Amino acid sequence: MLSGTHGLAILHPRLFNPFCVLITFHVLESSLCQFVMHVG
């Protein structure tokens, strides 16, 4: 995942801010994990 995000940041530096992308993925992953743990 990290290499893919880094690749996107290189391919589209004006469209993808690597920090924003990483933070977004981290938040989504954390939310998903909390949701799964809460339901499970």
Summary of the structure (lengths in Angstrom):
residues: 40
radius of gyration: 12.8
end to end distance: 25.4
largest distance: 40.0
contacts: 79
relative contact order: 0.13
helix: 80%
strand: 0%
